[in-house]
């Protein structure tokens, strides 16, 4: 009988205690995209390291770990990023009509300037070479992996009392030039990070009437697409 050479790397896979399980679900259910409610208090370096460690613990296709994290504290850089956002945001507003446009303009999207810290998360498609286990037939799985890192950071931040806001309204070229990001590297997320003392009871866009959460039962199919 051949022994498993990696058996020593295995540990028991029991369920969490009820309290630990509840904490995980609480972080998931109360996580919010924070747009405006940041406090000015600086985020300590050791806490930032914990958040980045949580992000780096994310799963990745072929264990390629394609992410990089640009930590931005310089207020001048954040102001330049806000200007890039502001230009794109005005363009975005014109894509809506009537009351929808007015509602869009009423949303406060000041995270870049108000949060004391930003983190730009990027994806390096060449991190593990030209052929990667699991990416052979779907090249976008490296970006999916990077988004898992973002979610890990977001949930860890919630547990630490830190708010996170994901900014996606900007022209890629503006942020690429501002941060010196090479063309082959994909920009995945600009995250605003900082302490918060209040969070909405539901996602902000739901609270303010932009859109409501869909019923889960309408989104779950049985065996085939569209089969309830």
Buried (B, 14 or more C-beta within 10 A) or exposed (E): EEEEEEEEEEEEEEEEEEEEEEEEEEBEEBBBBBBBBBBEEEBEEEBBEBBBEBBBEBEBBBEBBBBBBBBBEEEEBBEBBBBBBBBBBEEBBEEEEEEEBEBBEEBEBBBBBBBBBBBBBBBBBEBBEEEBEBBEEEEEBBBBBBBBBBBBBBBBBBBBEBBBBBBEBBEEEBBBEBBEBEEEBBBBBBBBBBBBEEBBEBBBBEEBEEEEEEEEEEEEEEEEEEEE
